[in-house]
Amino acid sequence: MESILEAAGLPATSKEQPGKVLDGLKSYWGVRSTSYSRQNIEELNNWKKDVWRELILQYAPQKEYLRVLDVGTGPGFFAINLALAGCRTSAVDVTEEMLEHAKENANAYGAEAEFLLYDGEHLPFADGSFDLVVSRNVLWNMEKPAGALAEWRRVLTSGGRMVYFDANWYLYLFDAEQKARHDAAHENYRRRYPDAVHDKIGSERARFLENIARTLPLSKEQRPQWDEDRLREMGMEVVKVLQNAGDLVWDEEEKTHEAATPLFMICAEKR
């Protein structure tokens, strides 16, 4: 019987199928775009909007006027939030459906931001175009994450910074101890929130994304140590690592659900 990944035209185990993994991710996030947009709108309408904004700007270059790039903007939460704070904001995503939601959301909130389609590898901007690059839960999706970081560095001006957030979302597929923590956290979530929809994206879509994650290099890496090592190798100064950024930006239900996968923040500066 063919796997979900194979049914989508993706290899069940092979790593080397140029374009196929990206196509699978675009398909997944295209389907997810509507529900993810609703989630972003909720964040723009509650306490999270201000907390996220203050956290990012705390570690941004201290300039009166910031040129910001949001990589993997999705429905536009970071781009809209920072545009409303007075930043000149550009945003990219590989998924057309996400960009459509981002444009609609920006219009609804009166936020001026530029939204561009991105091929997942080469940013459509000149060297030194931005003071700040931000992203959330994006780098783990990359087939060439070190190359992505190099692109983020390229478009930063001297003294510019990256501030990005991610987690070891799929390390449990490769690490037995992490699998035990993952299962225990989800069981605890079921006990504490018995009426909640535990698998919010649906079991079939969850398995689809799991199978894609098996092919992605960062699924098996210990992060944020991997990130720190790569950033230093490319000459970036690691300014700050927050191991538990989720404690600041997640509500209690999210903290319970993601107890085994704490959200980390990296701030790094281009020398």
N, C-alpha and C positions, 0 to 999 in steps of 0.2 A: 504494500500500500504506500502511495507516495505521501510525503510529508506536506504540511501546509506550505512550507517554503518552496518545495518542489512544484506544488500546484500553482504557485505564483511565478514559476519560471526561475526560481533561485535554487542553488545547490544546497543540499542538506548539510554538507560538511566542508566543501571546498571553499578556500579563501579567495582564490584567484578567478574571479568572473567580473572583469571590469564593467562597470555600469549597472550590473545586475543588482548588487546590494543597494546602491543608491536608488534604483528604480523601486525596489521593495520598500525602502524608507519613505520615498515620496508618496507611494501608494498608501502606506499606513497613515502618514501624517495628513494626507489629503482627506481620508475618511474621518480622521480625528479632529479636523479643523473646526467643525461646527461646535462640538462639545468643548474643545479647548478654548474657543473664543468665548463661550459662555463663562468658563472658569476665569479667563482673563478679565472679563467685564465685572465679575463679582469682586475681583481683587482691586479693580479701579474704583469700586464703590464702597470699599470698607477700609479698615485700619491698615491693611497691608500696603496700600498705595504709598502712604507717607513713610512707613517703615522701610520699604524697599528703596524709595528715593533717597532718604537720609543715609541709609547704609552705603549705597553706591557713591553718593556725592561726598561722603566722609573720606573715601579713599581715592576719589578722583583728583587730578591735578587742581591745585587751588588757583583757578583763573576766573576772571569775571565772566568770560565768554567761552563756553566749551563746545567744540565740534565733536560729536559723539557718533559712533557706529555701533549699531545693535546687530550682532551676527546671529542668524537663526531666530529672527524676531517672532516667528509664529504669528499669532493674532495681534501682535504689536504692543504688549504690555510695557516693556522697558522703553521702547521708542516713544510711545505716547506719554508715559509718565515723565520722562526726561525732557521731552519737548514742552510739556506743560510747566516744567521748572525753568524754562528759558534757554535750554540747550538747542543748538542747531543740530538736528538729528537726521541721520540716514540709517536705513535698515535694510537687511538682505535676508532672503530665505530661499530654499530650493524648491519650495512647494507653492504652486500658484494659488491653490485654494487658501492657504494660510495668508498669503499676501492680499487676497481679495478681502478677507475678514479684517486684516490689519488696516487697510485703507478705509473700509467702512467704519471701523471703530475710531480711527483718527478723526474722520469727518464728524462723527457723533460727538466727540469730546472737544472739537475745535482745536486739535493739535496739528501743527504744521510739521510734517516729516516726509522724507523722501523714501519710497519703498521700491526696491529693485530685486529682480530675480537673480539668483546666484547659483553657479554651477557646482558648488560644494568644495571647490579647490581654489579658484582664482578670484579674488575680490576685484570688482570693477572700479577701482580707485587708484589714483596715483600714490606714490611713496609720500609718507608724511602728511596725509590728508586729515588726520584726526588727532585730537588730544586724548580721547578715551575710547576704548573698545570694550563693550559689555556683551555678555551672553549668559543664558541660563539653560542648563540641561541640554547643551548642544554638542560639546566636544566628544562625548561618548558615542555619538552617532557617526563620527567621522571615520572613514576608511584610512585616512592618512592624517592622524591628529597632530603629529609633529609638524607636518607641512602646513596644517591649518594655523597652528600657533605662529609659525614663521610668517604667514601671510598677515596675521593680526599685527605682528611686530612691524612688518614692512610699511603698513599704512599709518602707523603711529609716528607723530613728530618726535623729535628728541625731547625727552622728559615726559612723553606721553605714557599713559598707563592702560593696562588691561585690568578689568575687574570682572571676574566671571565665576559662575556657580555651577557645581555639578556634584555627582555622588558615584559611589561604586554600585550602580544600579543592577548590574548583572554579574557581579563577581561570584554570586552564589552558584552560578552554573559551572564554575571551575574550582571552587574552594569549599571543602567539606565543612570547615568551621563556620564560614560565612553562610553556608546553606542552613546550618543548624540555627544560627542567629536569625536568619530570614524567616524560617518556618515558625520559630518561637514568637517572633514579633507579630506575624500575621495571625497566629492563634490567639495571642493576647488581644489583638485588635478585634477579632470576632467576638471574644468574651465581653470586651468593654463596649462594643457598638454592635449588638446583635441585630439591630434593625437596619444597619447601613448596608449599602450595596458594596460588598467587599471588592469585587472585580469590576471596577467602573468602566473598563473598556471592553468587557465581554471576554469570555474564556478563549474563544477562537482567535480574536484579535490579539489577546495576550500571548498565546502560543506562537502566533505569527511573528510578533516582535521578539520574543525569546529566541526563535530560530535565527532571525537576522542577527541578534546580539551575539550569538555563538560565533559569527564570522568576523566580528569587529574587534580590533586589537585591544581597545581599552577595557573590554569586558573582563579580561583576565589580569589586569594590572592593579597593583595596590596604589590607590590614589588618596590624597593628593601628592604623595611622594614622587610618583611618576612625573607629575606636572612640574614640581619644583626642579627636578633633575633636568628636564628638557628645557625649561625656561633659562636656567643658569647656563646650560650648554650653548644657547644661542645669544648669550650676553645680556640677558635681562636681569635686573635686580629684583629679587622676590621681596617685596615690601611687607606683605602681611599674608598669613594663612589663618583663616578661621576654620577650625575643624568642625564646628557645630553651628554654622550660620542658620540652619533650620530652626534653632531655638529662638531666633529673633523674628523670623518671617513666616513660620508655620503656626497654625492653630493647634489645639491639643489633639484633635483627631488626626491631623497630618503627622504630628510628632509620634503618635502611637503607631500609626500605619507604617511609617518609615523609620522606626526605631533602629533597625539593623543597617540602615543606609543613610547615615547623617549627611546632610547637605554641607559641602565645604565651599569656602570662598577663597579665591586666589587674587591677590593684587600684585602686579609686577610692573616695573617701570623700565622704559627703554632708555638706555644710557647714551 
